[in-house]
């Protein structure tokens, strides 16, 4: 039964439904619940032996015996997970209002740069000189644990209703700067400088330049209410094409997806219907596969045997994020509660962290044990800081808007969402 594609699909979507119900009940982000569901179910094995149903904790030998994982990893589930990460990253970039980014660029850039630089330097140092990892392995550790999870932060922003606030967009912009630092470090230190990389960069730059014009032209000529959804198909086509170029150049598909979302953000700002449709598609179908699959990377036996190293790395990631983000958040007029919330969200990791670790494993830079350690820390960093942030430092939408107004008064700038908020109040 567990080899039937329809039963496998039913299990995945049933777990996604269960995560949604738990999320609604507990008030915790559905992304985090899906990760936890993936961890729990991914460490269970189920099968029949002698006609008897058996369920147990999965071990290294479980897959070789009569037991089968309750979640089968197939080509199509892996593709949907990849598509979920790409679309979610694209939507996160598309939520960054260009006008707000320009208005809040200083705080976003400063927080984003230090959010990457401090953890990268400290984790690299500790991995190389305390845990005696070779230099390139330590660099992979620094890169993987310096990231901020755009996927998790974006999901939390959408669920909390913060994506249209000045502070919410500032946090997303800071996430972009942090992960751009990750991409730059990974590309500078480990990229293969060849014609394929040159082709990928050249074509991506050309597409990014013309993408806003192309997207707006399709919407203007064909309308944004066609049942056939030509504009959504066009965006998916470009995402797939750039993803193909990226993987051909030994890069990752989510990298151009984020930049593509950023350049069409202005078009999405004028057409909220388009972004809502794409968001519904992503959160209903694609992202559950990504988040649940992320939980499958965590092996409970491996967690136990490497608990000390994992704990040290997780503590380093969170402490360095606090050092790099919290003082700057307070310096830019963010109150203590909201500054703590911002810091904890910037301490999350998932998409680019797992990508960096997987890049190191696939290219022979790190071994399987180091990969397990890094991915476990990355998955835990997606869950622990976000849970703390939502349970103890969750701000209100009004406070998120209030920071934008205060920042506007101090620096004499105006962001679109604050202007809209003022117009709504006036009406």
N, C-alpha and C positions, 0 to 999 in steps of 0.2 A: 504493500500500500504506500509506503514512504518513498517508493521509486516513481510513483505516478505524478506527473507534472502538475496536474490539477490539485492533488492533495497537498503537494509542496506549496503551491501558491495559496491555497486555503490556510495553511499553517502560518505563513508569513503575514497575510492580511488579518488573520484572526489575532495574532500577536499585536499587530498594529492597532487593531480595534481595542484590544485589552489595554494597551498603553494609553490610548485616548481616554478611555473610561477612568483609568487610574489618575490620569492627569487632571481631568475635570473634577474628580473627587478630592484630590489632595491639593490642587492649585500649583503643582510643580510642572515646569515646562515639559511638554510631551516629548521633546527631543531627549531630555535626560531619562525619562521613563522608558523610552524605546531602547536607549543604551543599556539600562539596567535589565530590561527584559532580555536583551540579547546576551548579556553576561550570564544571567541565570539559566536560560534555556540552552545557550550555547555550551554550557558546562554539564548539561544533562545528556545522557545517551538513552535511547529507547529502541527496543527491538523484541523479537520473539525467539525464544530458545526452548525447544521441546514443547511448542504450542503454548507457552506461557509468556505473557507480556512482562518484560523486565525494564525497569527504569533505574538508572544509577548515575553517579557522578562520572563524567567522561574522564578518561585517563589517556595516557599516551598510547596504550595498547587497545583502547576501546574500538577504534575504527578498524582495527585489523581482525577483530573477532566477529561475533555474531551480532554485536550491537551496532546500531546505525544512529548517526546524529539526527535529532528531531528536526534540525534545520539543515537541509541539503544545500550545499554551495554549488550552484550550477552556473553555466555561462550566462544565462538570462538573468539570474538574480544578481550576479556580479555586475552585469551591464546596467541594470536598473539602479543599483547602488552607486555606480559611477555617474550615471545620469542624474541621480538625486543630488550628489555633491556638486556637480557642474551647474545644474539649474539653480540650486539654492545659493551657490556662490554668485552666479549671475544676478539673481534677484537682490542679493545683499548689496552688490555694486549699484544696481539700479535704484535702490532706496536712498542713495547718497545724493541729496539735492545739491546740484552744482552751485546754486546761489548761497545755500547754507554752508557748503564746504568752503567757498570763498570767504564768507563772513567769519567762519570759525577756524580758518586754516591754521592760525598760529597755535592754538591750544591742541588741535588735532595732530599737527605735525610734531610738536614737542612731546606730547604724551606718547604718540605712536613710535617715535624714534627711540626714546628711552625704554619704552615697553619691550622693544626688541633688543636693544644694545646691552642693557644691564643683565638680563637673564642669559643671553648668548655668551657674554664674556665670563660670567661667574660659573655657569655650568661647564663650559669648555675647560676652565681652569681646574675645577674640582674633578671632572672626569679624567683629565690627563695627569694631574699631579697628586690626586688623592686616591683615585681608583685605578691608576696606572693604565688607562686606556691609551693606545697609540694616538698620535695627534689627529689624524683624519677621522678616527672613530670618535674622539672627543669633540671634534668640530661638528659631526653629525648630531651628537647628543645636544650640543649647544643650540644648533639650528632647530632641531625638533622640539626642544623645550622652551624656546623663546617665542613661539608663535601664539597668536590669539585666534580662537575659533570663530571665524565669521559665521559659519553655519549655526553654531549654538547661540551666539549673540543675536544674530538676525532672528532666529526662531523665538528667542525670549522677547525681543523687541516687538515682534508682531503680536505675540500672545498677550503682552502687557499693554498694548496700545501705545507704545512709546516711539514707534518708528516715525511718526509725524511731528515729534517734538524736537526742539533745538538740541537738547542734550542727547537724545537718542541718535540723531544724525551725526552729532559730534563724535559719539562713541563708535559708530559704524565707520566714520572716516578715520578715526585713530586705529581701528582694526585694520583698515586698508593699508595704512602707513606701516604698521607692524609687520603684516604679512608681506608687504612689498620688500621690506628689509630681509625677510626670510628668503624670498625668491632671489633677491640680489645676492645674498650670501651663498646660497646653494649654487646659483649659476656661476658666480665668480670663482668659487673654490673648486667646484666639481664638474662644471659643464664641459661637454665635448665641443671644442671650437672647430666646427667643420661647415661644409656647404649646407647641410640640412638645417643646422641651427640658424645660419644666415638667411636661408629661405623662409624658415618659420618666423623669424623676427621681422623680415621685410614685408611678408604678406600680412602679418598681424598688424603692423603699423598702417599699412594701406587700408585694410578693412576697418580699423578703428577710426581712421580719418573720415571715411565715407559712410560709416554705419548710421550715424544720426540722420543724415540726409536720406539714405535708402529707406530706413524704417519709417520716417515721417512721410516719405513719398508714397509708400504702400498704404499707410493709414489714410492719407488724404485722397488717393485715387480710388481705393477699394472700400474705404470705410472700416470702422472698427467693430461693426456689429454683424459681419458676415458669419453665417453658420459654419462655413468651411474654414474659418480662422486662418486666412492667408498670412497675416502678420505674425501669428504665433509660429506657424510652420516655417516662415522665413527665418525667424530668430533661432529656432531649433536647428535649421539647416546650417546656418553660419556657425553655431556652437559646435555642431558635429564636425564641420569642416576644419575649424581651427583646432579642435581637439585631436583630429587625425594628424594635422601638421605637428602639433605639440608632441604627441607620442612618437611620431616618426623621428623627431629631433631629440628623442630621449628626455623629453620634458614631461609636464603633466597637463592634462586637459583643463583643469580648474584654473590655471594661471591666466590664459586668455579669456576665460569665461568671466572672471572678476573685472578685468579691464573693459570687456565688452559691455557689461552691465553699467559700468561707470560712464562710458561715453554716451549711452542711450538714456541715461537717467533723466535728462531734460525732456526727452520725448515722453517717457513714462510719467513724468510729473504732470504733463498736460493731458495725458490719457490714463486716468486711474482705472478705467475699465479693463484695459489690457493687462496691467500689472496684477489686478485682482484675479483675472482668469488664470494667468500663469501661476500665481501663488496657490490657487485652489488645486490646479493640476499637480503642482510640486508636492504640496503637503498631503494630498490624498493618496498619491500613487508612488512617487519617486522617493521622497525623503525617508519614509519608514524603512525602506530597504537599506538605505545608507546608514541610518542610526542603529538599527538592529544589527546590521553586519559589523558595525564598529564595535559593538559589545562582544561579538564573537572572537575578537582578537585577544580578549582577556582570558588567560588560562588561570584558574584558581590554584592548581598545584604549582604553577610557575610563580604566581604571586607569593605563595607561601615561602618557597625556597629562596626567592630574591627580595624578600620583604624589606631588608635593611637598605639595600641600594635603591629600591623603588621609593621608600619613605624619604630617604635623603634627597633624591632628585625632585620628588613632589614638593617637599618643604622648600627646597632651593627655588623652584619655579614660582611658588606663591610668595615667598619672602622677597625675591628680587623684583617681582611685579609690584609689590607694595612699595618698595624703595623707589622704583622708577616711576610709578604712576601717582600714588596718593599725594605726595607733596606738591606735584605739579597741578593736580586737580584742585587742591586747596588754594594754590597760588592764582588760579584762574577763576576764583569766586564761586567755586562749588562747595556747598555745605558738607559737613562731616558725613552725614548719612549718605548723601548722593555721591560723595567722593569715594566712600567705601564701596558703594554699589558699582561705581565705574571701575575701581581697582580690581574688584573680584571678577567682573566680566572680562576685563583685559587679561586676567590670569587663566582664563579658560584655554583649552587647546583641543583640537580634534583634526580638522581637515588637513591643514598644512603640516601639522605635527606627524600624523600617520604617513602622509606623502613623503616627508623628509626621511623618516625611518625606513619606509619601504624602498625609497631610492637608495639608501645606504646598503640595505640587504641585497637588492637585486644587482647592484654593481660591485658586490663583494667587499664593501668598505667595512661593514659591521657583520657580526655573526648572528646566528639565530637567537642565542641567549640574550645578546645585547639588544636585538630587535624586540624581543618579548618584554624586556625591561622598559625600553623607551615607549613602546606602544601602550603598555600598562599604565605608565605615568601619564601619558597623553590622555588616555581614556578617563583615568581618575581625575585629571585636571579639568575635563569637560563636566564632570559631575559635582565634585566637591565644592569648588568656588561658586558655581551657579546656584547650588542648593543653599549655601550660606547666604548668598546675596538675596535670593528670593524669600528666604524665611526670616532674615533679620534686618535687611537693609533695603527692602523693596520700597522705592519712592512712589509718589503719586504722579499722575499725568500733569497735574497742576504745578507740582514742584519742578518737573522736567521742563515745562514751559517757562516757569518763573526764572530759571537760570538763564534761558535765552534772552529774556527781557533785561535781566541784570547785566549780562554780558554786552548787550546792545548799548545800554546806557553808559557803561564804563569805557567802551571802545568806539562808541558812536557808529555802530554798524547795525544793520537790520537784516534778519533772516526771514525767508518767505513764510515759514510756519508761524513765526511770531506775528507777522503782519496779518496773516489769515486768522489767527487767534484773536487779535484785536478787533478785526472786522466782525467776527462772530459775536464778540462781546457787545460791540456797538449795536448790532442788530437785535 
